[in-house]
Amino acid sequence: MIESRIGFRSEYSSFEVTRLIQNALKTAIAYQQQMARYLFESACLDGLGKLPVDGTLPASFLRYFKKVMDLFDETTRVSLRQLRNAGLMLQCQPQCPHCCYQMPTGVSIAELIYLYHGMQQSGAASRFFRRCLEAEELWVEVFHQQTNGNTAPNDCRNLAALVPKFYRDLEQRCPFLDTQLCQIYPYRPFACRMHFSLTPPHWCRPSHFQNAHALGFNLEPGKRIFDSLEKLDSRFQLDLSDVMVCGLLELTVNVMQFRKIHWS
């Protein structure tokens, strides 16, 4: 998937860039099969529905999900290496936070649980919780501005299709970003692992004068993984928003009541 507001000027046409990315994604099929297997095994675990009851989950879920994320990161490295070998100049660099003004949406319950665990492990859960509250308040405020107050949703579920662009333009940094580094990096969701830039990194910043010329693409996990996540999510017996901060706040307050997950 390529994202750009204008044509891409390079030795490659946009069609050729798309073809190269599609070819790179084909190399990920073997990894996706293993990822889907781990997700299936996770979904078969006993006790996944106990989280809203007593705050416990099987420790095997944590091990399996870490393997899924590690495999996805390895898949991404292989795909990016193939693209570089084909001549594409990838611009993303360490400590580059310019895409961290997006609000991740479509986040699965499994990802939210993994993120919540990471937040608790960070030792700064209270600070991150306050920042998530601020981000959610801004998210809802932007929605009301764009709808002129004609819609009054009870939660964030319907906001995801309307608000992301306007929220991004406000340059509200991610609640987990400090000194240009993600503080829960190993636990970040898929949405934070798959976006890359073919133009200078600072062009990705919404206020940069060249932002309209920025070209980026996503190396998505694929339909098989999304379907596997959906099946796994059904086992938790939870109903959470798929907007990252909204779902995380619901999990924190309504389900866990600020407790750490007990891994049995």
Secondary structure as GFF3:
##gff-version 3
##sequence-region A 1 264
A	DSSP	beta_strand	2	4	.	.	.	ID=ss1
A	DSSP	alpha_helix	14	26	.	.	.	ID=ss2
A	DSSP	alpha_helix	29	43	.	.	.	ID=ss3
A	DSSP	three_ten_helix	48	50	.	.	.	ID=ss4
A	DSSP	alpha_helix	51	54	.	.	.	ID=ss5
A	DSSP	beta_strand	56	57	.	.	.	ID=ss6
A	DSSP	alpha_helix	59	85	.	.	.	ID=ss7
A	DSSP	alpha_helix	109	121	.	.	.	ID=ss8
A	DSSP	alpha_helix	125	147	.	.	.	ID=ss9
A	DSSP	alpha_helix	164	169	.	.	.	ID=ss10
A	DSSP	beta_strand	177	178	.	.	.	ID=ss11
A	DSSP	beta_strand	181	182	.	.	.	ID=ss12
A	DSSP	three_ten_helix	185	187	.	.	.	ID=ss13
A	DSSP	three_ten_helix	190	192	.	.	.	ID=ss14
A	DSSP	beta_strand	195	197	.	.	.	ID=ss15
A	DSSP	three_ten_helix	201	204	.	.	.	ID=ss16
A	DSSP	three_ten_helix	211	213	.	.	.	ID=ss17
A	DSSP	beta_strand	215	218	.	.	.	ID=ss18
A	DSSP	alpha_helix	223	234	.	.	.	ID=ss19
A	DSSP	alpha_helix	244	250	.	.	.	ID=ss20
A	DSSP	pi_helix	251	255	.	.	.	ID=ss21
A	DSSP	beta_strand	262	263	.	.	.	ID=ss22
###
